[in-house]
């Protein structure tokens, strides 16, 4: 599962990319969690029943996406969080 902070989505809007939730291929948009700076294997709960474990921070872009072309950088390199 991929997670991206709503703060990053808002940052994309500030950079003139009309991003909405889901446009950046995130499965979940989080708020007020510092997941991108969390160590791998950190466990976090969502609500009462869901627990996820950080599996990977960032991912390499193998091809330039529309986002990269429009804002000049890939946010998933450092901001994308992947969990199980």
C-alpha positions, 0 to 999 in steps of 0.5 A, a space after each residue: 500500500 502506498 501512502 502520501 501526506 496530504 501536506 505533500 499533495 497541498 505542496 503540489 498544488 502550490 507548485 501549480 500542479 492541480 493535484 487531488 487525492 489519488 492523483 499521485 497514485 497513493 492508496 491513502 492520504 495521511 495527515 499530520 503523520 511524519 511517515 517519510 521520516 519514520 524508520 522502516 518497520 515502524 508500526 502505526 495504527 489507523 483507527 481502532 482496527 488497522 495497523 500498518 508497518 512502514 516497508 519502504 521510504 521513497 521509490 525510484 522513478 523509472 520513467 518521467 511522469 506527468 508530475 515530473 515533467 510539470 514540476 521538474 522533480 519526482 516527489 516519490 523519491 523521498 516522500 512516498 511511503 510504502 507499507 504492509 
